[in-house]
Amino acid sequence: MSIRITTLSENSANLGVIAEWGLSILVEENGVRILLDTSQSMSVVHNAQLMGIDLSSIDKLVISHGHYDHTGGMKDVLAQTGEIEVVAHPDMWGDKYAVYGEFQKYIGVPFERKELESLGANFQLTKELSWITDNIVATGEIPMINDYEEIDAGMCIKTGDSFEPDPLLDDLALGIKTESGLIVILGCGHRGMINTTHHLQRITGEERVHSIIGGTHLIGATPERLVRTVEDLKKIDVQKLGVSHCTGFTASCRLASEFPDEFFMNNSGTVLDLP
């Protein structure tokens, strides 16, 4: 079994490519190519060209959730792929805002659905898990099971003139079954890195977790949440921990300290052949 994971866009960059606030990760498994997210704008196509990756060969696009920094590059990506199936949750089209006191900003998909469909996007919207190959699954809705991971209170849905908390039911991840255990690929992990990992363990029947890679949304985590996250990661016995995007400096330093052999920064340009 051959798995290659290439991070095409992330907040920080390896030498030779560019960084952008957002995330996009290409997963290749035995000739099948799946792109998770498209970052904020032009970085995915730019970096793919620099890295010699032909985006027209992508078999499927998966959208982890409907925020601009994961969907803003869709038009540029579709210009390369042409017609392609897009797996996502129906709530990706919510009227999403960040609201912190007087600060209010639209953070949803920056394009109309019809415009993307005219460029080749064939949306397969589902709340359920979706097996993309025999070994790769998109989680569907992730239950909030533990008592310490919670959604950022500033994430909102606008209804009329008012804002309501966004449960981010559209937040999904990819799980890859391998001979060495699960590989978990997170978009933002809004519904919790640990919740997501436990959900993938349940739906795949694979308890071993080889790798967790991607955005963890620990950027505003309390000290208690960090402590309990570390405890659970140690119970999970993760072998590789590559964080990106919305993890934040404080959480990244804590994870690097607690997992000195497993931890790495998963930046733009990072290429992993796993397991």
N, C-alpha and C positions, 0 to 999 in steps of 0.2 A: 504494500500500500504506500503510495507516494502522496505526501501532503506538502504543499508550499504555501506559505502565507506572506503576502507582500503588502506592506502598508504604503499606500499611494499618497495619502495626505494625513497630516497630523499637525499639532501646534508647533512642534519642533522638528528640525530636519537634520538628517545625516548629510555629509559632504556631497555636494553635486546636485541636490534637489531642493525644492522650496517647501516652506512650511506655511500653514494656514490654519486659523482657528476652525476646527472641524475634524472629521474623520472619514476615511475610506480605506477599506481593506479588501484585497483580492485573495480569494481562497481557491486553490487549484487541487483537485483530487482526481488522480487517474484520468487526466485529460479533460475533466469538467471544470469550467471556470465560473465562479460565482463572485460577484462584486457586492460587498456590503457597504452601502452608503456612497455618497458622492461628494462629501465635504461641502465647503461653502461656495466655491466658485470655480476658478479655472485650474486649480492646482492638480487635480486628478489627471486630466488630459495632458497637462504640461509635464508632470513627473513620469507618467506612463511612456510618453515619447522619449524622454531622456533615458529611461530604463529599458527601452527596447520592448515594451509590452504593447501588443496589438489589442486595443479595446474592442475591435470589431469581432474578436473571437470569444467574447464573454457569452456564456450560455444563459445566465439569469442574473437579474439585479434584485437585491433584497434591501428594503428600507427599514432601518431599525426603529425609527419614529419620525414624526413629521416636524422636525425643527430645521430651520434654514441652514444650520451648519452641518447637516447631514443630507440635505436635499438640494442645496443651492447650485451644485455642479451638474444637476440632471440634464439640463439642456445640452451642455457641452459633451457629456457622456453619450447621450442619445444620438448626437451628431456623428459619433463614432460607431455606435452599435447598430443603429437602425432599429427595426422592429425587435422588441425584446420583452419577455415576461417580467413583470415587476411584482414581487411578493411583498405584501405589506398589510398592516391592520387598517380597517376602514377609518379609524380615528386619526390617521395621519393627516386628514383633511380638516381637522378642527381649527377653529380660529384662535390660535395659540399666542399667548403673550407672556412676557416676563414682567412682573409687577412687584416692585420693591418700594414701598412708601409712595412718593409722588412720581417715581420713575415708572413709565409704562412703555413697553416696546413690543411690537409685533415680531414674533420669532418663528412663525409657521412657515410652511412651504411657500417660497417666493414666486410660484408660478400657478396658473390655473390648470386644473386637471385636463381640460380639453386641449390646451396648448401642448402639454406633454404627450397626450395620446396622438396628436397630429404628427408628432415627431417619432412615433413608433412605440411608445410605452403601452404595454398591454397589462393593465393593473389586475392582479389577482388578489383581491382584498379579503382577508379572512381573520377571524378571531382565534382560530384553532391552529394547532401545530401543523407544520407542513414539511413532509419529507421531500427534500430536493433530490437527493440520491439515496442509495441504500444506507449510506453512512453519515449524511449531513441533514440536519433538521433545523428548521426555523421554529422557535419556541411557541409562537402564538402568545396569548396573554399569560403573564407570569404572576402567580399568586404571591401576595405579601404574607409570608408565613412567620418570619421571626419578629421579635418585638423591638428591634432597634434600628432597622433600616427603614427609612421613610423618604417620601418624595419631597423635594425642595418646595417649600411653601410659596415661593415666588413664581412657580410654574402655574399658569392660569389659562382658562378658556373664557373668551369674551362672549357673553350672551346678552344681546341688546346693548345696554349701556353699563352693564355690570360685569364683574369678573368673578369667576368661580374657580376653586382649586381644580387643576387638571390631574386626574388620576393616572394619566399617561399609560392607559391600557394598551396603547400602540407600541410601547417600549418592548422590543423583542431582541433576541440574540440568536446566534448560530451555535449549534453543537456538532462536533465531529467525532464519531466513534473510530477509535484506532486500536491496534493491538496493545498499545501501552496505556490506554485509558482515554478519557474525554479531553478534547480540546474545546474550550469555551471562547467564543469570539463575541465580545461585547461592543455595542454601539456607544451608548452612554451609561448603561446600567442604572437608569433612573429608578427602577423598581428593586434595586439592590443587587450588587455583585454576588452576594451569598445566596439570596433568594433565587437568583437566576441559575446559579450553579446547582443548587439543590433541586430546582425544577427540572433541569436537564438530566440530572442523575435519575430522577423518577421516571421521566418519559422515555429515556433510552435504556434503562435497566443497568447502566454502567456506573458503578460506584467510584471507580478509580478516576481521578482527575489529573491528567498530565500537565495541561497548560491552561492558564486564564490570560487572555490577551485583549486589550482594547480600553475603552473609556469606562471608568469605575464610578464616576460622580461622587467622589470623596472630597471634592474641592472645598466644601463647607462643612465637612463632617465634624461632629463634636469629639472631644477626646474619648468619651465613653464609646462612641461608635467605632473609632479607630481601634481601641483596645479589643472590642468584641469581634471586629472584622479580622484582626490578626489571630485571635483565638480560633475562629472558625476556619480560617485558611490553614492553620496548623493541623486542625482536626481533619480537614480535607486532604492534607498532605500533598499540596500542589507542588509539581516538579519545576514548572517554569511560570513566572509571573511577569508579564510584560505590560506595563500601564501606559496609557495614552490620554491625550485630550483633556478631559474634565476631572482628572485625578487630583491635580493641584500639587503645589510644591511640598506643603507640610506632609500630606499623606504619602507622597512619593518617597520622601526622606524616611518616614517611619517604616514603610514597607521595605525599603532598601536595607534599613538597619536590621529589621526582623528576619529578612529572607536574603542574606548576603549572597548565597549561592544560586538562588532561584530568580532573583529580581533582575529586570532590565528595563530600560526606557524604550518603548516601542514607538519610534519616531518615523516620520516620512523617510522612505528609502530603506527601511528595515526589511530584510528578506530572511525568512525562517524555513528551513526544511525539517519537518517534524514527522514522527516524534524523535 
